[in-house]
Amino acid sequence: MTGLDAASVRQAATDCAFIGGREAVVEFHPCLSSTNDRLAELAAQGAVEGSVVVAAQQDQGRGRLGRAWASPAGGIYLSLLLRPDAAMLRRLPATLLGALAVAEAISLCCDREAVLKWPNDVQLEGRKVAGILGELTRDEAGHLLILGIGVNLAIPEDSFPEELRATACSIVSDPSQAPPPAEFLRALFARFEEHYLAVRRGGGVSILSAASARMPMLGKEVRIRLPERTVVGVANGLNQTGGLVLEVDGRREVFVAGEVEEVRPQ
Ligand code: BTN
């Protein structure tokens, strides 16, 4: 597998108007602590939305809920800088949009159909192949959303930490069969940008239906674990911001976070 470099990362953004746009920063690092942290530094220095940081490895990759994100060679690790205004933020399913773009890039480049496990996982055959970490803050310019995306493109199985080997996987297990990472990145940027700009224009309904079509847990009875309680209900769909709508004892409840599992997995 030919690796990424600064030129191929820049090239991957050339079809995009927003990602890597005119004044945006595009950075590539062979190894970085965390692309989210680097992009936060760049944002503090005035980087505009559409800026992107990509790394071939991370040594302090972060996942949801304060977990570490294993980031060995063979994966793609990137963060996008977004500055939705308040109105857009109210209808932006950001994490879901990142996960959908990854799944679509997998279909386009690798001819495999990935599914979404709400709220932020992309899975192949029941194992996690990508994860999304959205970090929202405010600064003097308004909302700052850093969307981190980690994709296990072609990580050899023994490079995953032992405890992840049963639950994580790569898109391709044999690195010699992997699509060029720059090609994957290009598809991912293009899919993400199309969806993001659709939401910005006021659309986005098709995103929810495209995401729903990749969510096998919809229509099933699920258990959602929250810090303070566990709820069982039927997963009925997604609301406008990507919240999971459950029917619980005849009532409609919307969840914005939590660990979900099917009550009766197949
Ligand atoms: C999760 O599933 O828990 C989210 C994982 C997000 C990992 C990505 S890799 C690029 C970016 N930089 C980080 O430190 N984390 C995110």
Boltz pocket constraint, residues with backbone or C-beta under 6 A from the ligand:
constraints:
  - pocket:
      binder: B
      contacts: [[A, 33], [A, 34], [A, 35], [A, 36], [A, 37], [A, 58], [A, 60], [A, 61], [A, 62], [A, 63], [A, 64], [A, 65], [A, 67], [A, 69], [A, 76], [A, 77], [A, 78], [A, 79], [A, 120], [A, 121], [A, 130], [A, 131], [A, 132], [A, 133], [A, 148], [A, 149], [A, 150], [A, 151]]
      max_distance: 6.0
